[in-house]
Amino acid sequence: MKPDTNETRQPGVSRRDFVKRCAAGAVAAAAATAVAAAARRASGDDTVWQLDPEKCTQCGRCATACVLKPSAVKCVHAYDVCGYCDLCGGFHQPNVRVTDTAAENQLCPTDAIKRTFIEDPYYEYTILEDRCIGCGKCVKGCTSFGNGSLYLQVRHDRCVNCNACAIARECPARAFRRVPASRPYILKGEQAKGNQPN
């Protein structure tokens, strides 16, 4: 039998007991780390990246700079702000002659906005997030020629919450900021009342 050369083991403690104690210590350390992370989340110390719609200039970098393809940034709709217009600046190409759903008349390059007739002359516009690439063309049109009910947001069911967000680094308007994970969205319209992060 070889002599024991392990200086860290206490005299009189068997190798098996030593390994058991080390394993128990590792489990305890992992549990303590998990509890600390949960406490941080519960206390609101955790933050996530979000795009401030008031600062966003719809530059198009959300679609190209995100590490995910398609981007984690998606267009969202504040329905209470929308005018339900026949000629929607977020749906139709500028200077369109016919206000229908033909592809050549639509602004969105991926057909991510569904137009539904409500009653003359009103239409409802719904964002199909699985098709949205976060290019901001619809948002720019809605802001320029409409009520500004369309805006971009980081969708946290997709975002991997990079330490240094790739889009935030490239955003010329510095519209990205860290917000509490407990309130991860910066909303518009009625949704926003009492729900804005600090």
Secondary structure by P-SEA (a helix, b strand, c coil): ccccccccccccccaaaaaaaaaaaaaaaaaaaaaaaaaaaaaccbbbbbbcccccccccccccccccccccbbbbbcccccccccccccccccccccccccccccccccccbbbbbccccbbbbbbccccccccaaaaaaaaacccccccccccccccccccccccccccccccccccccccccccccccccccccc
